[in-house]
Amino acid sequence: MVYSPKFSINERLIKHDLYEAVNADWEKHTVIPEDQSQTGTFDNLARDVQSTLMRDLQDLATGKIKPSNLPMHELRNFYQVANDSVRQLADGTQPLKKFLTKITRLRTLSDLVAHLPEFCELDIPLPFTLSVFPDMQDATTYILYLDVPKLILPNKSYYTSPTPATQNLLTVYQKTAERLLRRLDYSAGAATQLVNRTRQFDAHLYPHMKAPEDLYDMDTYYNSLSLTEINSLIPQLRFPELTTKLLGRRPNRLVTPEPDYLKSLGSLLTEENFSLIKSWLLVKTVMANSQFLTDELRVLGNTYSRALYGQKIAISRQKFIFHLAKTYFNQAIGDYYGRHYFGEEAKQNAHDMVMTLVAIYKQRLRQNTWLSSTTRQFALKKLDKLVIHVGYPDQLSPIYNSLLVDPSKSFFDNIQHLKQTTRQFNFHCWEQSVDQSLWTLLSGADVNAYYSPRNNAVFFPAAILQPPFYDLKQTSSANYGAIGAVMGHEISHAFDANGSHFDEFGNLHNWWTKSDFNNFQKLNQKMISEFDGAITDGQKINGTLTLTENTADAGGLSCALSATKALPAYNLRTFFMSWAMVWRSKYTPESLNTLLSTDSHAPAKARVNLQVQNLDDFYTTFDVHPGDGMYLAPEQRVHIW
C-alpha cells in the first residue's frame, strides 16, 4: 500500500473527514523540522533526494566522484569555492562593500539610468524587471517581457489588507536590514534612514500592481507595447537605448502583464524621489546578497524569510550550498540524478500511465455534453499534440557551456559572475527560436511535476517517480491514486482557466466558441464557489486564487479514478486512501498564512476532502450518506472535465 502501515487509519472518521481519517495519526507523530516551514509526502521525498545528492556532490568536490562533463566539472569548482569558509571569513564584508559602490556612487537619476544596462545584467534590484521568455502569441520565438519588481512583502494583498502579522513582518525586515547595514559600517542613524526610505518607496510601488488572483487572468496578461509607447510612459528610463544595449539591437515591441504599473512608474522616477530610489536599490541589494558572505551573515540575512514562513532556525551551510547549486546548475544536477538513480522500466511504465490518462481525457471530451463539436475538436487536437517528458531531458541547455566558476575568485564574486552569465544568456535568447525539447522550470532531481502551456507539454521528473508516489511493487490502484492523480492533474492544466487560452502549439489563441466559453466560465465559477471561504486551520481559502489548481486536481483525480476502474482488478478504497496520503502536509502557522495569500494551490486538507466530495464513487466506496461530514448533495458536486 502507498500509505505507511506505521500510522493507523481511523475507519470511523472516513465518512466525516477522509483527510483526518488517513493522516491524523501521522500528524500527531510528525514534527516539522526546525529549519523547514512545512513537511509532508512531497517534502519527505524531496529531503531524501536532497540527502542523496548532497552526499554525491560533496564526493564530487573531494574527488571521490569524477566529473563526467563540463557542467559537473564547474559544479565541482562551485562546491570547492562555496566550502572555503576560511577565505569567506578573511574576506568578511569587503566583497559586498565593493559591489555596493555601483549604487553609492550614483548622484542623480540620470546616473542611475546610465548604469541600467549593467544593473539589469547583474540582476541588481530595480523598480522594473526585464526578461526574455517565449512569446505567448508565438511559442516558437523569444520576446522581451517587462514586469514589476518584488516588493518587501510577498504581494499586494499584504498591503491592502494589513494584519498584525503584516506589521510584525515589516518590523523584522526593518531590524534585519538595519543590522546588516551596521555590519557594513553604516551608523545606526544612517541605517535607519536607509531602511525607512526603502519602505517609503516600496509603499509607492504596490498600489498600481495587480492583485495576485488577477495575474491568472490570461485575457489581461498579454499587453504588447511598442518601444515608442514605453518611452512615452517612462521617458526618463530611455528604453530604446537600454534595450538596444541589452539585446544588441532595438526591439520593435515588448510585452507586459502590468500596464497600469508602468503608467504610474513614470511619475515615481523623479529627481525629487531619487534619495528614496537609491536607498531602495541599496537595501534590497544588501538583503539579496548578504547570504554570499560569511555564514553568520547568511543566517542574519535570512531572518526575514524565516519569519515569513515560520522557520525556527536557518538551514545548514551544506543545505544552503546545495540549494544555491541548484539555482545555477539545476539541469546538470537533474541529469546526473536521472542517469544514476532512474530506471528504464520505471520510465516506460510512467509514460504508459500518462498515455492511459490522455486516452481517458480524449474519451471524456468525445462524450462531453456542454462543448460544441468545433471546440471539442480543438481540445482533442491539443491532446494529440501534447508532448510528454518523463525522467530527465536528453540534452542540457547551451548555457551550461558558459557557467564557469573561477577557483581563484571569492564565493561572492563567483555568484555575481553566475548571475551575470545567466542574465546575459537570457537576453541573448531574444528573437531566437525556442528549443522545446529543453526543460526549463524543473530538472530530473525535482520532486514535482508541471504542465507548460507555452509548450503544450507535461513534465514528470525522475525524482517524483518513486515511492510513495510511484512504485512498481505496489498495486496499480495505489499508483493511480498517487502519481496517477498527479499526472492527470498536469494534463488537466491544458484545460484550466489559464491553459484553456493556449492552443496545441502553445500559442495564446482563442479556440473556443463564445457559447462554449460561457459554459466553461459558469463551471469555473462553481469551482470557485466550492473552495471560496472554505476554512482550513481557522483561515479562509481564496477560491479565485486557487481556481486553476483546483480545476487540475478535479480533472486529474477523476481521470485517475477512471483509469483505476478500467484495471482488471482494482480497489477504490486503496485509490482514495492513496490520494489522501500523498497530499498529507503539516505547516507552520506563518507558512500557512503566506501560502493562503500567495499560492495557487489550496492547503492539503481542502485538496483532499473537497475533491473527493465531487466524485460519486467516493460515496459508494465508503457508504457516505446525508448527515455524514463528507456528504455533498449531488446537485452541488462540481464536474468540469
JOBEL-V726879 format. One record per backbone hydrogen bond with DSSP energy under -0.5 kcal/mol. NH is the residue of the N-H (numbers start at 0). CO is the residue of the C=O. Records with the same first field share a line. If there is no record, write none. Layout:
BEGIN
NH = CO ; CO
END
This chain:
BEGIN
6 = 3
9 = 20
10 = 8
12 = 9
13 = 9 ; 10
15 = 12
16 = 12
20 = 16
21 = 17
22 = 18
23 = 19
26 = 22
27 = 23
28 = 24
29 = 25 ; 26
35 = 32
38 = 585
40 = 583
43 = 39
44 = 40
45 = 41
46 = 42
47 = 43
48 = 44
49 = 45
50 = 46
51 = 47
52 = 48
53 = 49
54 = 50
55 = 51
56 = 52
57 = 53
58 = 54
59 = 55
60 = 56
61 = 57
62 = 58 ; 59
63 = 58
64 = 58
72 = 68
73 = 69
74 = 70
75 = 71
76 = 72
77 = 73
78 = 74
79 = 75
80 = 76
81 = 77
82 = 78
83 = 80
84 = 82
87 = 83
88 = 84
89 = 85
90 = 86
91 = 87
93 = 90
96 = 92
97 = 93
98 = 94
99 = 95
100 = 96 ; 97
101 = 98
102 = 99
103 = 99
104 = 100
105 = 102
111 = 107
112 = 108
113 = 109
114 = 110 ; 111
115 = 112
118 = 114
119 = 115
120 = 116
121 = 117
122 = 118 ; 119
123 = 118
128 = 146
130 = 144
132 = 142
134 = 137 ; 140
137 = 134
140 = 137
141 = 431
142 = 132
144 = 130
145 = 254
146 = 128
157 = 154
158 = 154 ; 155
159 = 155
160 = 156
161 = 158
166 = 162
167 = 163
168 = 164
169 = 165
170 = 166
171 = 167
172 = 168
173 = 169
174 = 170
175 = 171
176 = 172
177 = 173
178 = 174
179 = 175
180 = 176
181 = 177
182 = 178
183 = 179 ; 180
184 = 181
185 = 180
190 = 186
191 = 187
192 = 188
193 = 189
194 = 190
195 = 191
196 = 192
197 = 193
198 = 194
199 = 195
200 = 196
201 = 197
202 = 198
203 = 199 ; 200
204 = 200 ; 201
205 = 201
207 = 204
208 = 205
213 = 210
214 = 210 ; 211
215 = 212
216 = 213
217 = 215
219 = 216
220 = 216
221 = 217
222 = 220 ; 255
223 = 221
224 = 222 ; 253
226 = 251
229 = 225
230 = 226
231 = 227
232 = 228
233 = 229
236 = 233
237 = 234
240 = 237
241 = 237
242 = 238
243 = 239
244 = 240
245 = 241
246 = 242
247 = 243
253 = 224
254 = 143
255 = 222
256 = 145
261 = 257
262 = 258
263 = 259
264 = 260
265 = 261
266 = 263
267 = 263 ; 264
268 = 264
269 = 267
273 = 270
275 = 272
276 = 272
277 = 273
278 = 274
279 = 275
280 = 276
281 = 277
282 = 278
283 = 279
284 = 280
285 = 281
286 = 282
287 = 283
288 = 284
289 = 285
291 = 288
292 = 289
297 = 293
298 = 294
299 = 295
300 = 296
301 = 297
302 = 299
305 = 301
306 = 302
307 = 303
308 = 304
309 = 305
310 = 305
311 = 33
312 = 33
319 = 315
320 = 316
321 = 317
322 = 318
323 = 319
324 = 320
325 = 321
326 = 322
327 = 323
328 = 324
329 = 325
332 = 328
333 = 329
334 = 330
335 = 331
336 = 332
337 = 333
338 = 334
339 = 335
340 = 336
341 = 337
346 = 342
347 = 343
348 = 344
349 = 345
350 = 346
351 = 347
352 = 348
353 = 349
354 = 350
355 = 351
356 = 352
357 = 353
358 = 354
359 = 355
360 = 356
361 = 357
362 = 358
363 = 359
364 = 360
365 = 361
366 = 362
367 = 363 ; 364
375 = 371
376 = 372
377 = 373
378 = 374
379 = 375
380 = 376
381 = 377
382 = 378
383 = 379
384 = 380
385 = 382
386 = 455
388 = 386 ; 457
390 = 459
391 = 389
399 = 396
400 = 397
401 = 398
402 = 398
403 = 401
406 = 404
408 = 405
413 = 409
414 = 410
415 = 411
416 = 412
417 = 413
418 = 414
419 = 415
420 = 416
421 = 417
422 = 418
423 = 419
424 = 420
425 = 421
426 = 422
427 = 423
428 = 424 ; 425
429 = 426
430 = 141
431 = 428
433 = 139
435 = 433
437 = 434
445 = 442
447 = 445
449 = 458
451 = 456
452 = 450
454 = 451
455 = 451
456 = 451
457 = 386
458 = 449
459 = 388
460 = 447
461 = 390
462 = 443
463 = 460
464 = 460 ; 461
465 = 463
468 = 465
469 = 465
473 = 470
478 = 474
479 = 475
480 = 476
481 = 477
482 = 468
483 = 478
484 = 479
485 = 481
486 = 482
487 = 483
488 = 484
489 = 485
490 = 486
491 = 487
492 = 488 ; 489
493 = 490
494 = 491
495 = 492
499 = 495
500 = 497
501 = 498
502 = 506
505 = 502
507 = 135
508 = 500 ; 506
510 = 508
516 = 512
517 = 513
518 = 514
519 = 515
520 = 516
521 = 517
522 = 518
523 = 519
524 = 520
525 = 521
526 = 522
527 = 523
528 = 524
529 = 525
530 = 526
531 = 527
532 = 540
533 = 530
535 = 538
538 = 535
540 = 533
542 = 540
545 = 541
546 = 543
548 = 599
549 = 545
550 = 546
551 = 547
552 = 548
553 = 549
554 = 550
555 = 551
556 = 552
557 = 553
558 = 554
559 = 555
560 = 556
561 = 557
562 = 558
563 = 559
564 = 560
565 = 561
566 = 563
574 = 570
575 = 571
576 = 572
577 = 573
578 = 574
579 = 575
580 = 576
581 = 577
582 = 578
583 = 580
585 = 38
587 = 36
590 = 308
591 = 587
592 = 588
593 = 589
594 = 590
595 = 591
596 = 592 ; 593
597 = 593
598 = 594
606 = 602
607 = 603
608 = 604
609 = 605
610 = 605 ; 606
611 = 607
612 = 608
613 = 610
614 = 611
615 = 613
617 = 614
618 = 614 ; 615
619 = 615
620 = 616
621 = 617
622 = 618
623 = 618
627 = 624
629 = 14
630 = 627
635 = 632
636 = 632 ; 633
638 = 636
END
